[in-house]
Amino acid sequence: MPIRFDIDMDKRWIQTTASGRVRYADLIDYYHRLRSHPDFADDLSIIFDTTPSEGFDLDFDDVSRLSTVNEQFTQLDPPLNVAIVAPGDLAFGLSRMYETLKNASPSSVKVFRDRAAAEAWVSTRARDAASH
């Protein structure tokens, strides 16, 4: 399975890791598995790490369709915070396209080249949400 996730209730985030070659169908499967997981909660942030992946078999149309499919997440209250770790150029470019498509969404999507920056952003967002 190219996309795995682990829900960390202490940190209030979902650690997702993409490995191998990732296709559109793999991402759709991930969304369905995540939404149906008994520990999934709408106040968790997501760190989606592409570092171990071997590549993405996606084009702009796939990224656009993913943005549309993902709208079910953007209707949640509070909105999700999604940090994408994409050190490779292809993953970074595809992720930035996704981030741009999600700009009008109530959820926040941000792409990072390194994991530490992504974790810091998610942690800051979580603290800000908890203080409101």
Secondary structure, DSSP 4 states (H G I P E B T S, - for coil): --EEEEEETTTTEEEEEE-EEEEHHHHHHHHHHHHH-TT--TT-EEEEE-TTEEEEE--HHHHHHHHHHTHHHHTSSSPPEEEEE--SHHHHHHHHHHHHHTTTSSSEEEEESSHHHHHHHHHHHHHHHHH-
